[in-house]
């Protein structure tokens, strides 16, 4: 059998070629940038020719590198799948997923029965960690997060693009206590989620009141608790369209139905390397097709 180069060098080459960035590949493999560069250089020495064109601080795959990638990447993917199969006993796949509680209860859980029917071998460990993106690759395979933007080194699929809603108890939209103008919010408490702290600013700009100051701003880390607090008259919650419509809570009403595009969106995110595992691919493909 012909002598082969170190598997770590091949893995480094494939990651750089796929991601188009030494920095992103180094982060994916939990290596320093110099260490990853040394692995790529070791493979080039073994082969006896360069696989990338060096342009200042960037690497651009050349013809020989592209040919090697096309021949080698499927083999590495097959090896990864073989290891995954033996680790799972061949009949069970496990996904470690972080998801925000309100998204889980309103939009994900009602559809998971369908996913189980399609892929009974797929099992999901769910966390509600507030630092999901930072833990990708370290205890988490993927996450569904609410954010303005995502690190471009990650794989990202946008799940929605919604409007900002002001949500309060029904008495604030009808009856003697109804709010008649946005200026009256100066007498009320605003409820903000820690992951949507700019949403109220976006709403104020849209209604032409950027300097509007409420009586107070209370911060929450739970959308479900925000909805309950609003229903109990503890404040006006700044949330998304789906948060209101899918709550089905008749105690709540939307206030001031101005169309305001939210600066925040839900994203499915993972490290690019995670898509090489069957559990992540199955869940991602189902999530996209189901349009949850």
C-alpha positions as CSV (number, residue, x, y, z in Angstrom):
1,X,0.0,0.0,0.0
2,X,1.3,3.4,-0.9
3,X,2.3,5.5,2.1
4,X,-0.4,8.1,3.0
5,X,0.0,11.6,4.5
6,X,-1.2,12.2,8.1
7,X,-5.0,12.3,8.3
8,X,-4.8,15.6,10.2
9,X,-3.1,17.2,7.3
10,X,-5.8,16.0,4.9
11,X,-8.5,17.2,7.3
12,X,-6.8,20.6,7.5
13,X,-6.6,20.9,3.7
14,X,-10.2,20.0,3.2
15,X,-11.5,22.5,5.8
16,X,-9.4,25.3,4.3
17,X,-10.6,24.5,0.8
18,X,-14.3,24.2,1.8
19,X,-14.4,27.3,4.0
20,X,-12.1,29.5,1.9
21,X,-10.4,30.8,5.0
22,X,-7.5,29.7,7.1
23,X,-8.9,31.5,10.2
24,X,-12.3,29.9,9.8
25,X,-10.8,26.4,9.3
26,X,-8.6,26.9,12.3
27,X,-11.6,27.8,14.5
28,X,-13.5,24.8,13.1
29,X,-10.7,22.4,14.0
30,X,-9.9,24.1,17.3
31,X,-6.4,24.9,16.2
32,X,-4.3,28.1,16.0
33,X,-3.9,29.6,12.6
34,X,-0.1,28.8,12.5
35,X,-0.7,25.2,13.5
36,X,-3.3,24.7,10.7
37,X,-1.0,26.4,8.2
38,X,1.8,24.0,9.1
39,X,-0.5,21.0,8.5
40,X,-1.4,22.3,5.0
41,X,2.2,22.9,4.2
42,X,3.1,19.4,5.4
43,X,0.6,18.0,2.9
44,X,2.0,20.1,0.1
45,X,5.5,18.9,0.9
46,X,4.3,15.3,0.9
47,X,2.6,15.8,-2.5
48,X,5.5,17.8,-3.9
49,X,3.4,20.7,-5.2
50,X,1.4,23.6,-3.9
51,X,-2.4,23.2,-3.4
52,X,-3.1,26.9,-2.9
53,X,-2.0,30.2,-4.4
54,X,-0.7,32.5,-1.7
55,X,-2.0,36.1,-2.2
56,X,-1.0,38.4,0.6
57,X,-2.7,36.9,3.7
58,X,-5.2,34.8,1.7
59,X,-5.1,31.3,0.3
60,X,-6.8,30.5,-3.0
61,X,-7.2,26.9,-4.0
62,X,-5.4,26.1,-7.3
63,X,-6.2,23.5,-10.0
64,X,-4.2,20.7,-8.3
65,X,-5.9,21.6,-5.0
66,X,-9.4,21.5,-6.5
67,X,-8.7,18.1,-8.1
68,X,-7.5,16.7,-4.7
69,X,-10.5,18.2,-2.9
70,X,-12.9,16.6,-5.3
71,X,-11.2,13.2,-4.9
72,X,-10.5,13.4,-1.2
73,X,-13.4,15.1,0.4
74,X,-16.0,12.3,-0.3
75,X,-13.6,9.8,1.2
76,X,-13.2,11.8,4.4
77,X,-16.9,12.3,4.6
78,X,-17.4,8.5,4.3
79,X,-14.9,7.9,7.1
80,X,-16.7,10.5,9.3
81,X,-20.0,8.7,8.6
82,X,-18.5,5.3,9.4
83,X,-17.3,6.6,12.7
84,X,-20.6,8.1,13.5
85,X,-22.4,4.9,12.6
86,X,-20.2,2.8,14.9
87,X,-20.5,5.3,17.8
88,X,-24.3,5.3,17.5
89,X,-24.5,1.5,17.3
90,X,-25.7,1.9,13.7
91,X,-29.3,2.5,14.7
92,X,-29.5,5.7,16.6
93,X,-28.5,9.3,15.8
94,X,-28.2,12.0,18.4
95,X,-28.3,15.7,17.9
96,X,-27.3,18.2,20.7
97,X,-29.4,21.3,20.0
98,X,-29.7,24.6,21.8
99,X,-33.0,26.5,21.3
100,X,-34.8,29.4,23.0
101,X,-37.7,28.1,25.1
102,X,-40.4,30.2,23.5
103,X,-39.4,29.1,20.0
104,X,-39.3,25.6,21.2
105,X,-42.8,25.6,22.7
106,X,-44.5,27.7,20.0
107,X,-42.8,26.6,16.8
108,X,-40.6,23.5,17.2
109,X,-42.3,21.1,19.6
110,X,-45.6,21.1,17.7
111,X,-43.8,19.6,14.7
112,X,-41.3,17.2,16.3
113,X,-43.7,14.3,16.1
114,X,-43.5,14.6,12.3
115,X,-39.7,14.6,12.5
116,X,-39.8,11.4,14.7
117,X,-42.1,9.7,12.2
118,X,-39.7,10.5,9.3
119,X,-36.5,9.7,11.2
120,X,-37.3,7.5,14.2
121,X,-33.5,6.9,14.7
122,X,-32.9,10.6,15.4
123,X,-33.0,11.7,19.0
124,X,-32.4,15.2,20.2
125,X,-30.8,16.5,23.4
126,X,-32.2,20.0,24.0
127,X,-30.6,22.8,26.0
128,X,-31.7,26.4,26.6
129,X,-28.3,27.9,27.2
130,X,-28.0,31.7,26.7
131,X,-24.5,31.3,25.1
132,X,-25.3,28.8,22.4
133,X,-23.2,30.1,19.6
134,X,-20.0,30.1,21.8
135,X,-20.6,26.5,22.6
136,X,-21.0,25.2,19.0
137,X,-18.6,22.3,18.6
138,X,-18.1,22.1,22.4
139,X,-21.1,20.3,23.7
140,X,-23.5,21.5,21.1
141,X,-24.0,20.4,17.5
142,X,-26.4,23.2,16.4
143,X,-28.6,26.0,17.7
144,X,-31.6,28.0,16.9
145,X,-30.9,31.5,18.0
146,X,-32.4,35.0,17.8
147,X,-29.9,37.6,16.6
148,X,-29.2,40.6,14.4
149,X,-26.4,38.9,12.6
150,X,-24.2,35.8,12.8
151,X,-20.5,35.1,12.6
152,X,-19.8,34.5,8.8
153,X,-17.5,31.6,9.7
154,X,-20.6,29.6,10.7
155,X,-23.2,27.9,8.6
156,X,-26.4,29.9,8.8
157,X,-30.0,29.4,7.6
158,X,-32.4,32.3,8.2
159,X,-35.8,31.0,9.6
160,X,-37.9,34.1,9.4
161,X,-38.0,37.9,9.2
162,X,-40.8,39.3,11.3
163,X,-42.2,42.6,12.6
164,X,-41.9,44.2,16.0
165,X,-45.1,44.0,18.0
166,X,-46.0,45.9,21.2
167,X,-48.1,43.5,23.3
168,X,-50.1,44.4,26.3
169,X,-53.1,43.4,28.3
170,X,-56.3,43.6,26.4
171,X,-57.5,46.6,28.5
172,X,-54.8,48.7,26.9
173,X,-56.3,48.4,23.5
174,X,-60.0,48.7,24.3
175,X,-62.1,50.2,27.1
176,X,-61.5,53.2,29.3
177,X,-57.8,52.4,29.9
178,X,-57.0,52.1,26.2
179,X,-53.8,53.8,25.0
180,X,-54.8,56.4,22.4
181,X,-51.3,57.4,21.2
182,X,-47.7,56.1,21.4
183,X,-46.8,59.1,23.5
184,X,-48.8,57.6,26.4
185,X,-46.2,54.8,26.7
186,X,-44.3,57.3,28.7
187,X,-46.5,56.3,31.6
188,X,-45.9,52.5,31.2
189,X,-43.2,50.0,31.8
190,X,-41.6,48.4,28.7
191,X,-40.6,44.7,28.8
192,X,-37.5,43.9,26.8
193,X,-35.8,40.5,26.0
194,X,-32.1,40.5,26.5
195,X,-31.7,39.2,22.9
196,X,-33.9,41.9,21.4
197,X,-32.6,45.0,23.3
198,X,-32.8,47.2,20.2
199,X,-36.3,46.2,19.1
200,X,-38.0,49.1,21.0
201,X,-35.6,51.6,19.5
202,X,-36.5,50.3,16.0
203,X,-40.2,50.7,16.9
204,X,-39.8,54.2,18.2
205,X,-37.9,55.3,15.1
206,X,-40.7,53.8,12.9
207,X,-43.4,55.8,14.6
208,X,-41.4,59.0,14.6
209,X,-40.7,59.1,18.4
210,X,-37.0,58.3,18.8
211,X,-36.7,60.2,22.0
212,X,-39.8,58.6,23.7
213,X,-38.9,57.5,27.2
214,X,-41.1,54.9,29.0
215,X,-41.6,55.0,32.8
216,X,-39.2,52.1,33.1
217,X,-37.6,49.3,31.1
218,X,-37.6,45.8,32.7
219,X,-35.3,43.2,31.2
220,X,-36.2,39.5,30.8
221,X,-34.4,36.4,29.5
222,X,-37.7,34.5,28.9
223,X,-40.2,35.3,26.2
224,X,-42.8,33.1,27.9
225,X,-42.4,35.1,31.1
226,X,-42.7,38.4,29.1
227,X,-46.0,37.3,27.7
228,X,-47.3,36.4,31.1
229,X,-46.1,39.7,32.6
230,X,-47.8,41.6,29.9
231,X,-51.0,39.6,30.4
232,X,-50.9,40.5,34.1
233,X,-50.5,44.2,33.4
234,X,-46.9,44.4,34.5
235,X,-45.8,46.2,31.3
236,X,-45.9,46.3,27.5
237,X,-43.8,43.6,25.9
238,X,-41.7,44.3,22.8
239,X,-41.8,41.1,20.8
240,X,-42.3,39.5,17.4
241,X,-45.4,38.7,15.3
242,X,-45.2,35.0,15.9
243,X,-44.7,35.4,19.6
244,X,-48.1,37.1,19.8
245,X,-50.1,35.1,17.2
246,X,-48.9,31.7,18.4
247,X,-49.5,32.5,22.1
248,X,-53.2,32.2,21.6
249,X,-53.7,34.2,24.8
250,X,-56.9,36.1,24.7
251,X,-55.8,38.3,27.6
252,X,-53.3,39.9,25.2
253,X,-53.7,42.5,22.4
254,X,-51.4,44.1,19.9
255,X,-51.0,47.8,20.5
256,X,-50.6,50.4,17.8
257,X,-50.5,48.2,14.7
258,X,-47.7,50.1,12.9
259,X,-45.7,47.9,10.5
260,X,-42.1,47.8,11.9
261,X,-39.5,45.5,10.5
262,X,-37.6,43.8,13.3
263,X,-33.8,44.0,13.3
264,X,-33.7,40.5,14.7
265,X,-34.3,37.1,13.1
266,X,-34.3,33.4,14.1
267,X,-31.4,31.5,12.6
268,X,-30.4,27.9,12.5
269,X,-26.6,27.8,13.0
270,X,-23.8,25.3,13.3
271,X,-20.2,25.0,12.5
272,X,-19.7,24.0,8.8
273,X,-18.0,20.8,9.9
274,X,-21.1,19.7,11.8
275,X,-23.0,19.4,8.5
276,X,-20.8,16.4,7.8
277,X,-22.7,14.5,10.5
278,X,-25.9,12.8,9.5
279,X,-27.9,13.9,12.6
280,X,-27.3,17.6,11.9
281,X,-28.0,17.2,8.1
282,X,-31.3,15.4,8.8
283,X,-32.5,18.0,11.2
284,X,-31.4,21.0,9.1
285,X,-33.0,19.5,5.9
286,X,-36.3,18.8,7.8
287,X,-36.3,22.2,9.5
288,X,-35.9,24.0,6.1
289,X,-38.4,21.9,4.3
290,X,-41.0,22.2,7.2
291,X,-40.6,26.0,7.1
292,X,-41.2,26.2,10.8
